[in-house]
Amino acid sequence: MRALRAILALVLVVGLSACAGSKFKTYNGPEVTRIEVHKSDRRMYLLHQTTVLEAYDIGLGFQPVGHKQFERDGKTPEGAYYISHRNPRSNFHLSLGISYPNERDRAYASSKGKPPGGDIFIHGHTGVDGNRGDWTAGCIAVRNREMEQIYAMVRPGTPIYIYP
């Protein structure tokens, strides 16, 4: 009887952990030392030094050409930033915060009397796998299953370079 209870407890623990953590993957490969986003190609690369570890098709802000300057302009930022934080409770499956706006972004927007905007993320889609194309408010979107992989691989503090 004791052995049966132990087996049932083990099955229950394994079953619950499989259900509860299904979107949280593990990664044991080389460290992601930087992220590159090439807006015009709609591609994002995770790199270890100069080696591309993974590449993804991406969606951008609904006005993708040019650098984000103001709140609600629909543009995705361009320049050097870093991953500021991880959001496991994102409305878009999972997300990684990007450090936009920086001091230069805030100063420019202020000089024009406008807010710079914020809350820029790499994130998944809503629903099963959502839209493709440029639909975000300025974020970088990937498929949910890709976001699970990215979320496992990338740590806060990782530099991200966003090119036109």
C-alpha positions in Angstrom: 0.0 0.0 0.0 2.8 2.4 0.9 4.5 1.7 -2.5 1.3 2.3 -4.3 0.8 5.7 -2.6 4.4 6.7 -3.5 3.8 5.8 -7.1 0.5 7.7 -7.3 2.2 10.7 -5.6 5.0 10.6 -8.2 2.6 10.4 -11.1 0.6 13.3 -9.7 3.7 15.5 -9.3 5.0 14.7 -12.8 1.6 15.3 -14.3 1.0 18.6 -12.6 4.5 19.9 -13.4 4.0 19.0 -17.0 0.7 21.0 -17.2 1.8 23.9 -15.0 5.1 24.7 -16.7 4.4 23.9 -20.3 5.3 27.4 -21.7 8.5 27.6 -19.6 11.3 25.8 -21.4 14.9 25.2 -20.2 18.0 26.0 -22.2 21.5 24.7 -21.5 23.3 25.9 -24.6 25.8 28.8 -25.2 24.9 32.1 -23.6 23.1 34.6 -25.8 25.5 37.5 -25.7 23.5 39.8 -28.0 20.3 40.1 -30.0 20.2 41.7 -33.4 16.9 42.9 -35.0 17.0 43.7 -38.7 13.7 45.6 -39.3 13.8 45.8 -43.1 14.3 42.0 -43.3 11.8 41.3 -40.5 14.4 39.0 -38.9 15.8 38.7 -35.4 18.9 36.8 -34.4 20.1 35.5 -31.1 23.9 35.3 -31.0 26.7 34.0 -28.9 29.6 36.3 -29.8 29.6 36.1 -33.7 27.7 32.8 -33.9 24.0 32.9 -34.7 22.2 30.5 -32.4 18.7 31.1 -33.6 16.9 33.2 -36.2 13.3 34.2 -36.3 10.8 35.9 -38.6 9.3 38.9 -36.7 6.4 41.4 -36.8 6.9 45.0 -35.9 5.0 48.1 -35.1 2.1 49.0 -37.4 4.3 51.9 -38.8 7.6 50.0 -39.0 9.8 52.5 -41.0 11.9 54.8 -38.9 12.8 55.1 -35.2 10.2 55.3 -32.5 10.0 58.9 -31.3 6.7 59.3 -29.6 4.0 57.4 -27.8 1.4 55.9 -30.2 3.5 56.4 -33.3 3.4 52.7 -34.1 7.1 52.5 -34.7 9.6 50.0 -33.4 12.7 51.7 -31.9 16.1 51.6 -33.6 19.5 51.7 -31.8 21.3 50.0 -28.9 19.2 48.9 -25.9 19.2 46.0 -23.5 16.7 43.4 -22.2 15.4 45.1 -19.0 13.2 42.3 -17.6 11.2 39.2 -18.2 7.4 39.1 -18.0 6.0 35.6 -17.4 2.4 37.0 -17.1 2.4 38.9 -20.4 -0.9 39.5 -22.3 1.1 38.2 -25.3 2.1 34.8 -24.0 5.5 35.7 -22.6 7.6 38.8 -23.1 11.0 40.4 -22.6 11.2 44.1 -21.9 13.4 46.3 -24.0 15.0 49.3 -22.3 13.4 51.9 -24.6 13.2 54.8 -24.0 16.8 55.7 -23.1 17.9 59.2 -22.1 18.3 60.4 -25.7 14.8 59.1 -26.6 13.3 61.0 -23.6 15.2 64.2 -24.4 14.1 64.2 -28.0 10.4 63.6 -27.2 10.6 66.2 -24.5 12.1 68.8 -26.9 9.0 68.3 -29.1 6.6 68.4 -26.1 5.5 64.8 -26.5 5.9 61.6 -24.4 8.4 59.1 -25.8 6.2 56.0 -25.2 7.4 52.9 -23.6 6.5 49.3 -22.8 8.4 48.0 -25.7 8.8 44.2 -25.7 9.8 41.1 -27.6 6.6 39.0 -27.2 4.4 36.3 -28.6 1.1 36.6 -30.2 -2.3 36.4 -28.6 -4.4 33.3 -29.2 -2.8 30.1 -30.6 -0.3 31.8 -32.8 -2.0 35.1 -33.9 -1.3 37.4 -36.8 1.8 37.7 -38.9 2.9 41.0 -40.4 3.3 44.4 -38.7 0.6 44.8 -36.1 2.1 45.7 -32.7 2.2 49.2 -31.1 6.0 49.2 -31.5 7.1 45.8 -30.1 8.8 42.9 -31.8 6.4 39.9 -32.2 7.2 36.2 -32.8 5.2 33.0 -32.7 4.3 31.8 -29.2 6.4 28.6 -29.4 9.3 30.7 -30.6 8.8 33.1 -27.7 9.0 30.2 -25.3 12.5 29.3 -26.7 13.6 33.0 -26.7 12.4 33.4 -23.1 14.4 30.4 -22.0 17.6 31.6 -23.8 17.7 35.3 -23.1 18.5 36.9 -19.7 18.0 40.5 -18.5 21.0 42.7 -19.4 21.5 41.1 -22.8 22.2 43.9 -25.4 19.8 44.2 -28.2 20.7 46.1 -31.4 17.7 47.2 -33.6 18.7 48.1 -37.1 16.5 49.8 -39.8 
